[in-house]
Amino acid sequence: MKNDGPERPYPVKWESVAHLRVFRTSPGEWAKVVTWRADMLKRGWRLLRVSSDAEEIVAVFGKTKIGQST
C-alpha cells in the first residue's frame, strides 16, 4: 500500500472516515507507553497501522467519525 510520505503515514482517504492520531517514538519508549496505548483502546481508538525502522516507531490510531459506518 502506498505511503503518503513521512508526515502522513496513512492513506489520505482514511481522513474522511476517521479521526486519526499519529504517534512517533523510539522503539525503547514504545514499550514504556503500554498504559497509554491501553487507555487509547479503552477510549474507542483502534491501532490501525504500525511501522518501524531502527530509529523510530510510527503508530496510527483511528476512531470512526460519528455518522460513518465501520
Phi and psi restraints in degrees (range 20) as a CNS / XPLOR table:
assign (resid 1 and name C) (resid 2 and name N)
       (resid 2 and name CA) (resid 2 and name C) 1.0 -71.8 20.0 2
assign (resid 2 and name N) (resid 2 and name CA)
       (resid 2 and name C) (resid 3 and name N) 1.0 133.3 20.0 2
assign (resid 2 and name C) (resid 3 and name N)
       (resid 3 and name CA) (resid 3 and name C) 1.0 -94.1 20.0 2
assign (resid 3 and name N) (resid 3 and name CA)
       (resid 3 and name C) (resid 4 and name N) 1.0 137.0 20.0 2
assign (resid 3 and name C) (resid 4 and name N)
       (resid 4 and name CA) (resid 4 and name C) 1.0 -91.2 20.0 2
assign (resid 4 and name N) (resid 4 and name CA)
       (resid 4 and name C) (resid 5 and name N) 1.0 35.4 20.0 2
assign (resid 4 and name C) (resid 5 and name N)
       (resid 5 and name CA) (resid 5 and name C) 1.0 98.9 20.0 2
assign (resid 5 and name N) (resid 5 and name CA)
       (resid 5 and name C) (resid 6 and name N) 1.0 167.8 20.0 2
assign (resid 5 and name C) (resid 6 and name N)
       (resid 6 and name CA) (resid 6 and name C) 1.0 -66.3 20.0 2
assign (resid 6 and name N) (resid 6 and name CA)
       (resid 6 and name C) (resid 7 and name N) 1.0 -28.4 20.0 2
assign (resid 6 and name C) (resid 7 and name N)
       (resid 7 and name CA) (resid 7 and name C) 1.0 -77.4 20.0 2
assign (resid 7 and name N) (resid 7 and name CA)
       (resid 7 and name C) (resid 8 and name N) 1.0 -24.7 20.0 2
assign (resid 7 and name C) (resid 8 and name N)
       (resid 8 and name CA) (resid 8 and name C) 1.0 -128.9 20.0 2
assign (resid 8 and name N) (resid 8 and name CA)
       (resid 8 and name C) (resid 9 and name N) 1.0 87.8 20.0 2
assign (resid 8 and name C) (resid 9 and name N)
       (resid 9 and name CA) (resid 9 and name C) 1.0 -85.0 20.0 2
assign (resid 9 and name N) (resid 9 and name CA)
       (resid 9 and name C) (resid 10 and name N) 1.0 37.4 20.0 2
assign (resid 9 and name C) (resid 10 and name N)
       (resid 10 and name CA) (resid 10 and name C) 1.0 -154.3 20.0 2
assign (resid 10 and name N) (resid 10 and name CA)
       (resid 10 and name C) (resid 11 and name N) 1.0 159.9 20.0 2
assign (resid 10 and name C) (resid 11 and name N)
       (resid 11 and name CA) (resid 11 and name C) 1.0 -66.3 20.0 2
assign (resid 11 and name N) (resid 11 and name CA)
       (resid 11 and name C) (resid 12 and name N) 1.0 139.8 20.0 2
assign (resid 11 and name C) (resid 12 and name N)
       (resid 12 and name CA) (resid 12 and name C) 1.0 -55.9 20.0 2
assign (resid 12 and name N) (resid 12 and name CA)
       (resid 12 and name C) (resid 13 and name N) 1.0 -36.1 20.0 2
assign (resid 12 and name C) (resid 13 and name N)
       (resid 13 and name CA) (resid 13 and name C) 1.0 -61.3 20.0 2
assign (resid 13 and name N) (resid 13 and name CA)
       (resid 13 and name C) (resid 14 and name N) 1.0 -21.8 20.0 2
assign (resid 13 and name C) (resid 14 and name N)
       (resid 14 and name CA) (resid 14 and name C) 1.0 -61.3 20.0 2
assign (resid 14 and name N) (resid 14 and name CA)
       (resid 14 and name C) (resid 15 and name N) 1.0 -30.7 20.0 2
assign (resid 14 and name C) (resid 15 and name N)
       (resid 15 and name CA) (resid 15 and name C) 1.0 -63.8 20.0 2
assign (resid 15 and name N) (resid 15 and name CA)
       (resid 15 and name C) (resid 16 and name N) 1.0 -26.0 20.0 2
assign (resid 15 and name C) (resid 16 and name N)
       (resid 16 and name CA) (resid 16 and name C) 1.0 -79.3 20.0 2
assign (resid 16 and name N) (resid 16 and name CA)
       (resid 16 and name C) (resid 17 and name N) 1.0 -16.8 20.0 2
assign (resid 16 and name C) (resid 17 and name N)
       (resid 17 and name CA) (resid 17 and name C) 1.0 -119.4 20.0 2
assign (resid 17 and name N) (resid 17 and name CA)
       (resid 17 and name C) (resid 18 and name N) 1.0 -8.9 20.0 2
assign (resid 17 and name C) (resid 18 and name N)
       (resid 18 and name CA) (resid 18 and name C) 1.0 -147.9 20.0 2
assign (resid 18 and name N) (resid 18 and name CA)
       (resid 18 and name C) (resid 19 and name N) 1.0 150.2 20.0 2
assign (resid 18 and name C) (resid 19 and name N)
       (resid 19 and name CA) (resid 19 and name C) 1.0 -79.8 20.0 2
assign (resid 19 and name N) (resid 19 and name CA)
       (resid 19 and name C) (resid 20 and name N) 1.0 135.5 20.0 2
assign (resid 19 and name C) (resid 20 and name N)
       (resid 20 and name CA) (resid 20 and name C) 1.0 -123.2 20.0 2
assign (resid 20 and name N) (resid 20 and name CA)
       (resid 20 and name C) (resid 21 and name N) 1.0 146.7 20.0 2
assign (resid 20 and name C) (resid 21 and name N)
       (resid 21 and name CA) (resid 21 and name C) 1.0 -132.4 20.0 2
assign (resid 21 and name N) (resid 21 and name CA)
       (resid 21 and name C) (resid 22 and name N) 1.0 129.3 20.0 2
assign (resid 21 and name C) (resid 22 and name N)
       (resid 22 and name CA) (resid 22 and name C) 1.0 -107.3 20.0 2
assign (resid 22 and name N) (resid 22 and name CA)
       (resid 22 and name C) (resid 23 and name N) 1.0 127.9 20.0 2
assign (resid 22 and name C) (resid 23 and name N)
       (resid 23 and name CA) (resid 23 and name C) 1.0 -117.7 20.0 2
assign (resid 23 and name N) (resid 23 and name CA)
       (resid 23 and name C) (resid 24 and name N) 1.0 122.8 20.0 2
assign (resid 23 and name C) (resid 24 and name N)
       (resid 24 and name CA) (resid 24 and name C) 1.0 -117.6 20.0 2
assign (resid 24 and name N) (resid 24 and name CA)
       (resid 24 and name C) (resid 25 and name N) 1.0 134.0 20.0 2
assign (resid 24 and name C) (resid 25 and name N)
       (resid 25 and name CA) (resid 25 and name C) 1.0 -159.5 20.0 2
assign (resid 25 and name N) (resid 25 and name CA)
       (resid 25 and name C) (resid 26 and name N) 1.0 172.5 20.0 2
assign (resid 25 and name C) (resid 26 and name N)
       (resid 26 and name CA) (resid 26 and name C) 1.0 -81.9 20.0 2
assign (resid 26 and name N) (resid 26 and name CA)
       (resid 26 and name C) (resid 27 and name N) 1.0 158.1 20.0 2
assign (resid 26 and name C) (resid 27 and name N)
       (resid 27 and name CA) (resid 27 and name C) 1.0 -56.7 20.0 2
assign (resid 27 and name N) (resid 27 and name CA)
       (resid 27 and name C) (resid 28 and name N) 1.0 -37.7 20.0 2
assign (resid 27 and name C) (resid 28 and name N)
       (resid 28 and name CA) (resid 28 and name C) 1.0 -66.8 20.0 2
assign (resid 28 and name N) (resid 28 and name CA)
       (resid 28 and name C) (resid 29 and name N) 1.0 -39.5 20.0 2
assign (resid 28 and name C) (resid 29 and name N)
       (resid 29 and name CA) (resid 29 and name C) 1.0 -71.6 20.0 2
assign (resid 29 and name N) (resid 29 and name CA)
       (resid 29 and name C) (resid 30 and name N) 1.0 -31.6 20.0 2
assign (resid 29 and name C) (resid 30 and name N)
       (resid 30 and name CA) (resid 30 and name C) 1.0 -56.7 20.0 2
assign (resid 30 and name N) (resid 30 and name CA)
       (resid 30 and name C) (resid 31 and name N) 1.0 -42.1 20.0 2
assign (resid 30 and name C) (resid 31 and name N)
       (resid 31 and name CA) (resid 31 and name C) 1.0 -66.1 20.0 2
assign (resid 31 and name N) (resid 31 and name CA)
       (resid 31 and name C) (resid 32 and name N) 1.0 -28.5 20.0 2
assign (resid 31 and name C) (resid 32 and name N)
       (resid 32 and name CA) (resid 32 and name C) 1.0 -79.2 20.0 2
assign (resid 32 and name N) (resid 32 and name CA)
       (resid 32 and name C) (resid 33 and name N) 1.0 -17.4 20.0 2
assign (resid 32 and name C) (resid 33 and name N)
       (resid 33 and name CA) (resid 33 and name C) 1.0 -100.8 20.0 2
assign (resid 33 and name N) (resid 33 and name CA)
       (resid 33 and name C) (resid 34 and name N) 1.0 30.6 20.0 2
assign (resid 33 and name C) (resid 34 and name N)
       (resid 34 and name CA) (resid 34 and name C) 1.0 -60.2 20.0 2
assign (resid 34 and name N) (resid 34 and name CA)
       (resid 34 and name C) (resid 35 and name N) 1.0 -38.3 20.0 2
assign (resid 34 and name C) (resid 35 and name N)
       (resid 35 and name CA) (resid 35 and name C) 1.0 -65.9 20.0 2
assign (resid 35 and name N) (resid 35 and name CA)
       (resid 35 and name C) (resid 36 and name N) 1.0 -42.9 20.0 2
assign (resid 35 and name C) (resid 36 and name N)
       (resid 36 and name CA) (resid 36 and name C) 1.0 -62.0 20.0 2
assign (resid 36 and name N) (resid 36 and name CA)
       (resid 36 and name C) (resid 37 and name N) 1.0 -43.7 20.0 2
assign (resid 36 and name C) (resid 37 and name N)
       (resid 37 and name CA) (resid 37 and name C) 1.0 -62.5 20.0 2
assign (resid 37 and name N) (resid 37 and name CA)
       (resid 37 and name C) (resid 38 and name N) 1.0 -42.4 20.0 2
assign (resid 37 and name C) (resid 38 and name N)
       (resid 38 and name CA) (resid 38 and name C) 1.0 -63.7 20.0 2
assign (resid 38 and name N) (resid 38 and name CA)
       (resid 38 and name C) (resid 39 and name N) 1.0 -38.3 20.0 2
assign (resid 38 and name C) (resid 39 and name N)
       (resid 39 and name CA) (resid 39 and name C) 1.0 -64.7 20.0 2
assign (resid 39 and name N) (resid 39 and name CA)
       (resid 39 and name C) (resid 40 and name N) 1.0 -39.6 20.0 2
assign (resid 39 and name C) (resid 40 and name N)
       (resid 40 and name CA) (resid 40 and name C) 1.0 -59.6 20.0 2
assign (resid 40 and name N) (resid 40 and name CA)
       (resid 40 and name C) (resid 41 and name N) 1.0 -43.8 20.0 2
assign (resid 40 and name C) (resid 41 and name N)
       (resid 41 and name CA) (resid 41 and name C) 1.0 -64.9 20.0 2
assign (resid 41 and name N) (resid 41 and name CA)
       (resid 41 and name C) (resid 42 and name N) 1.0 -40.8 20.0 2
assign (resid 41 and name C) (resid 42 and name N)
       (resid 42 and name CA) (resid 42 and name C) 1.0 -63.1 20.0 2
assign (resid 42 and name N) (resid 42 and name CA)
       (resid 42 and name C) (resid 43 and name N) 1.0 -31.0 20.0 2
assign (resid 42 and name C) (resid 43 and name N)
       (resid 43 and name CA) (resid 43 and name C) 1.0 -85.5 20.0 2
assign (resid 43 and name N) (resid 43 and name CA)
       (resid 43 and name C) (resid 44 and name N) 1.0 8.0 20.0 2
assign (resid 43 and name C) (resid 44 and name N)
       (resid 44 and name CA) (resid 44 and name C) 1.0 95.2 20.0 2
assign (resid 44 and name N) (resid 44 and name CA)
       (resid 44 and name C) (resid 45 and name N) 1.0 2.5 20.0 2
assign (resid 44 and name C) (resid 45 and name N)
       (resid 45 and name CA) (resid 45 and name C) 1.0 -82.7 20.0 2
assign (resid 45 and name N) (resid 45 and name CA)
       (resid 45 and name C) (resid 46 and name N) 1.0 143.6 20.0 2
assign (resid 45 and name C) (resid 46 and name N)
       (resid 46 and name CA) (resid 46 and name C) 1.0 -114.7 20.0 2
assign (resid 46 and name N) (resid 46 and name CA)
       (resid 46 and name C) (resid 47 and name N) 1.0 143.2 20.0 2
assign (resid 46 and name C) (resid 47 and name N)
       (resid 47 and name CA) (resid 47 and name C) 1.0 -79.6 20.0 2
assign (resid 47 and name N) (resid 47 and name CA)
       (resid 47 and name C) (resid 48 and name N) 1.0 111.2 20.0 2
assign (resid 47 and name C) (resid 48 and name N)
       (resid 48 and name CA) (resid 48 and name C) 1.0 -93.1 20.0 2
assign (resid 48 and name N) (resid 48 and name CA)
       (resid 48 and name C) (resid 49 and name N) 1.0 -34.3 20.0 2
assign (resid 48 and name C) (resid 49 and name N)
       (resid 49 and name CA) (resid 49 and name C) 1.0 -158.7 20.0 2
assign (resid 49 and name N) (resid 49 and name CA)
       (resid 49 and name C) (resid 50 and name N) 1.0 141.6 20.0 2
assign (resid 49 and name C) (resid 50 and name N)
       (resid 50 and name CA) (resid 50 and name C) 1.0 -132.3 20.0 2
assign (resid 50 and name N) (resid 50 and name CA)
       (resid 50 and name C) (resid 51 and name N) 1.0 130.4 20.0 2
assign (resid 50 and name C) (resid 51 and name N)
       (resid 51 and name CA) (resid 51 and name C) 1.0 -131.8 20.0 2
assign (resid 51 and name N) (resid 51 and name CA)
       (resid 51 and name C) (resid 52 and name N) 1.0 154.4 20.0 2
assign (resid 51 and name C) (resid 52 and name N)
       (resid 52 and name CA) (resid 52 and name C) 1.0 -153.3 20.0 2
assign (resid 52 and name N) (resid 52 and name CA)
       (resid 52 and name C) (resid 53 and name N) 1.0 159.3 20.0 2
assign (resid 52 and name C) (resid 53 and name N)
       (resid 53 and name CA) (resid 53 and name C) 1.0 -139.2 20.0 2
assign (resid 53 and name N) (resid 53 and name CA)
       (resid 53 and name C) (resid 54 and name N) 1.0 -167.6 20.0 2
assign (resid 53 and name C) (resid 54 and name N)
       (resid 54 and name CA) (resid 54 and name C) 1.0 -66.6 20.0 2
assign (resid 54 and name N) (resid 54 and name CA)
       (resid 54 and name C) (resid 55 and name N) 1.0 -23.2 20.0 2
assign (resid 54 and name C) (resid 55 and name N)
       (resid 55 and name CA) (resid 55 and name C) 1.0 -106.1 20.0 2
assign (resid 55 and name N) (resid 55 and name CA)
       (resid 55 and name C) (resid 56 and name N) 1.0 -24.8 20.0 2
assign (resid 55 and name C) (resid 56 and name N)
       (resid 56 and name CA) (resid 56 and name C) 1.0 -148.7 20.0 2
assign (resid 56 and name N) (resid 56 and name CA)
       (resid 56 and name C) (resid 57 and name N) 1.0 144.1 20.0 2
assign (resid 56 and name C) (resid 57 and name N)
       (resid 57 and name CA) (resid 57 and name C) 1.0 -111.6 20.0 2
assign (resid 57 and name N) (resid 57 and name CA)
       (resid 57 and name C) (resid 58 and name N) 1.0 133.8 20.0 2
assign (resid 57 and name C) (resid 58 and name N)
       (resid 58 and name CA) (resid 58 and name C) 1.0 -120.3 20.0 2
assign (resid 58 and name N) (resid 58 and name CA)
       (resid 58 and name C) (resid 59 and name N) 1.0 119.6 20.0 2
assign (resid 58 and name C) (resid 59 and name N)
       (resid 59 and name CA) (resid 59 and name C) 1.0 -116.7 20.0 2
assign (resid 59 and name N) (resid 59 and name CA)
       (resid 59 and name C) (resid 60 and name N) 1.0 135.8 20.0 2
assign (resid 59 and name C) (resid 60 and name N)
       (resid 60 and name CA) (resid 60 and name C) 1.0 -113.6 20.0 2
assign (resid 60 and name N) (resid 60 and name CA)
       (resid 60 and name C) (resid 61 and name N) 1.0 120.4 20.0 2
assign (resid 60 and name C) (resid 61 and name N)
       (resid 61 and name CA) (resid 61 and name C) 1.0 -105.2 20.0 2
assign (resid 61 and name N) (resid 61 and name CA)
       (resid 61 and name C) (resid 62 and name N) 1.0 144.8 20.0 2
assign (resid 61 and name C) (resid 62 and name N)
       (resid 62 and name CA) (resid 62 and name C) 1.0 -138.5 20.0 2
assign (resid 62 and name N) (resid 62 and name CA)
       (resid 62 and name C) (resid 63 and name N) 1.0 151.8 20.0 2
assign (resid 62 and name C) (resid 63 and name N)
       (resid 63 and name CA) (resid 63 and name C) 1.0 -135.7 20.0 2
assign (resid 63 and name N) (resid 63 and name CA)
       (resid 63 and name C) (resid 64 and name N) 1.0 125.3 20.0 2
assign (resid 63 and name C) (resid 64 and name N)
       (resid 64 and name CA) (resid 64 and name C) 1.0 -57.2 20.0 2
assign (resid 64 and name N) (resid 64 and name CA)
       (resid 64 and name C) (resid 65 and name N) 1.0 133.6 20.0 2
assign (resid 64 and name C) (resid 65 and name N)
       (resid 65 and name CA) (resid 65 and name C) 1.0 -70.0 20.0 2
assign (resid 65 and name N) (resid 65 and name CA)
       (resid 65 and name C) (resid 66 and name N) 1.0 146.4 20.0 2
assign (resid 65 and name C) (resid 66 and name N)
       (resid 66 and name CA) (resid 66 and name C) 1.0 -56.3 20.0 2
assign (resid 66 and name N) (resid 66 and name CA)
       (resid 66 and name C) (resid 67 and name N) 1.0 135.4 20.0 2
assign (resid 66 and name C) (resid 67 and name N)
       (resid 67 and name CA) (resid 67 and name C) 1.0 88.1 20.0 2
assign (resid 67 and name N) (resid 67 and name CA)
       (resid 67 and name C) (resid 68 and name N) 1.0 -3.4 20.0 2
assign (resid 67 and name C) (resid 68 and name N)
       (resid 68 and name CA) (resid 68 and name C) 1.0 -105.1 20.0 2
assign (resid 68 and name N) (resid 68 and name CA)
       (resid 68 and name C) (resid 69 and name N) 1.0 143.8 20.0 2
assign (resid 68 and name C) (resid 69 and name N)
       (resid 69 and name CA) (resid 69 and name C) 1.0 -83.8 20.0 2
assign (resid 69 and name N) (resid 69 and name CA)
       (resid 69 and name C) (resid 70 and name N) 1.0 158.8 20.0 2
